[in-house]
Amino acid sequence: MRKRIIAGNWKMNKTVAEAKELAQAIVQGFTRTDSCEVVLCPPFTALAALREVIAETPVKLGAQNMFWEEQGAFTGEISAAMLKSAGCTYVILGHSERRQYFQESDETVNKKILRAFEHGLIPIVCVGETLAERQNGLTHQVVEKQVRGCLADLTSDQVAALVIAYEPVWAIGTGVVATTEQAQEVHAMIRALAGKMYSTRVAESLRLQYGGSMKPDNAAQLLSQDDIDGGLIGGASLDVKSFLQIVYA
Ligand code: PEP
């Protein structure tokens, strides 16, 4: 049985004090913990503060990115070991904003995933097509290429432990959400692909999140789909009430 997972991607929002305040409110409101894992992914600067806020609670900590090298002269970068030592359980990798603004590719995301696993971090790997790609009927082709590229050289056990977030680029931060049919169809395709590439066991263990304008009013329907195991939430994760409503959906 796959445990549901709702993660808040706070992006480049919240000072340390603001982040603490938001996390405290979420922790206080998250009381029914058995069926859903909750992960908060603040900016790097707030990781240490949030580690204290979530200590002794079921809420987990995640980062929004990392570099694939172990250490050294890479000004401005953060390593997997640093994230682990800062209390992270998860790390978001390959978000479409990283791909769009920072030239990340499936190859670089793959290097990061391999390094994250070496340090005991669980990657949340983002894939998804642009609007033009969907309109040209390329969704499956694009997502399959991303999945195959990002997962290169991973072991079956690693893929079974992974989280993949299907985030159609046209739905991120736009208020335009994928229909439940569109979302379920791509999630099912990713799960079937994992079955083909690895095994039924891997496909059944792999957790798949939907991301892209998930809000309290559309979350329950999306999360009721067979292959959607959770959500990666951007905008709505910055509001306590909205985020908790999604968690309880
Ligand atoms: C995201 O950035 O991962 C995301 C899904 O954003 P939003 O919920 O704002 O669309």
Residues whose N, C-alpha, C, O or C-beta is under 5 A from the ligand:
A	BS01	PEP	N9 A171 I172 G173 T174 G211 G212 S213 M214 L232 I233 G234 G235 A236
